[in-house]
Amino acid sequence: MADKLIRVNSRVSVMASQVAYVREQLTAFESVTFAALCAGAPNMATVVSRFLAILEMIRNREIYVEQAEPLGSITISVDRGGNGQ
């Protein structure tokens, strides 16, 4: 049982650190592409964690995400209007 709690806590910790990373990047640049956010990721798990962090931030209406065309670049920016789209 304790092992499961440790795994859950580490996942929460990873998610929190990736949300913090995305916020840090948006503070520095106001908008950034998903590709740029993941360019320095050490592994696929980090890319997935950053994507999940972005979904969480959209849900919380912290960021705005745009994609002009299918399979096109995804741009993330600070959601000043509370749209969360």
C-alpha positions as CSV (number, residue, x, y, z in Angstrom):
1,M,0.0,0.0,0.0
2,A,2.8,2.4,0.8
3,D,4.4,1.8,-2.6
4,K,1.2,2.9,-4.3
5,L,1.2,6.1,-2.3
6,I,4.8,6.9,-3.2
7,R,4.0,6.4,-6.9
8,V,1.0,8.7,-6.7
9,N,2.9,11.3,-4.8
10,S,5.8,11.2,-7.2
11,R,3.4,11.6,-10.2
12,V,1.8,14.6,-8.5
13,S,5.3,16.0,-7.8
14,V,6.2,15.5,-11.5
15,M,3.0,17.2,-12.7
16,A,3.6,20.2,-10.3
17,S,7.2,20.6,-11.5
18,Q,6.0,20.6,-15.2
19,V,3.3,23.1,-14.5
20,A,5.9,25.3,-12.8
21,Y,8.2,24.8,-15.8
22,V,5.5,25.9,-18.3
23,R,4.6,28.9,-16.1
24,E,8.3,29.9,-16.0
25,Q,8.6,29.7,-19.7
26,L,5.4,31.8,-20.2
27,T,6.6,34.4,-17.7
28,A,9.8,34.7,-19.8
29,F,8.2,34.7,-23.2
30,E,4.4,35.3,-22.9
31,S,3.8,32.7,-25.6
32,V,5.7,29.6,-26.6
33,T,5.2,26.6,-28.9
34,F,4.8,23.1,-27.6
35,A,7.8,22.1,-29.7
36,A,9.9,24.8,-27.9
37,L,8.7,23.6,-24.5
38,C,9.7,20.1,-25.3
39,A,13.0,20.8,-27.2
40,G,15.2,20.3,-24.1
41,A,13.1,17.4,-22.6
42,P,15.5,14.6,-21.6
43,N,12.9,11.8,-22.4
44,M,9.5,11.0,-23.6
45,A,8.1,10.8,-20.1
46,T,8.9,14.5,-19.7
47,V,7.2,15.4,-22.9
48,V,4.1,13.5,-21.8
49,S,4.3,15.2,-18.4
50,R,4.5,18.7,-20.0
51,F,1.5,17.9,-22.3
52,L,-0.5,16.8,-19.2
53,A,0.6,20.0,-17.4
54,I,-0.7,22.0,-20.3
55,L,-4.0,20.2,-20.3
56,E,-4.3,20.9,-16.5
57,M,-3.5,24.6,-17.1
58,I,-6.1,24.8,-19.8
59,R,-8.7,23.2,-17.5
60,N,-7.8,25.8,-14.8
61,R,-8.1,28.6,-17.5
62,E,-4.5,29.7,-17.0
63,I,-3.4,29.4,-20.6
64,Y,-4.7,29.8,-24.1
65,V,-3.8,27.3,-26.8
66,E,-4.0,27.8,-30.5
67,Q,-3.4,25.5,-33.4
68,A,-4.0,27.0,-36.9
69,E,-4.3,23.8,-38.8
70,P,-4.4,20.0,-38.0
71,L,-1.0,18.7,-37.1
72,G,0.3,22.3,-37.1
73,S,2.3,24.1,-34.5
74,I,0.6,24.4,-31.1
75,T,1.1,27.9,-29.5
76,I,0.6,28.3,-25.8
77,S,0.1,31.8,-24.2
78,V,-1.0,33.3,-21.0
79,D,-4.8,33.5,-20.8
80,R,-5.4,37.0,-19.6
81,G,-9.1,36.9,-20.4
82,G,-9.9,33.7,-18.7
83,N,-11.0,32.0,-22.0
84,G,-9.0,28.8,-21.4
85,Q,-9.3,27.7,-25.1
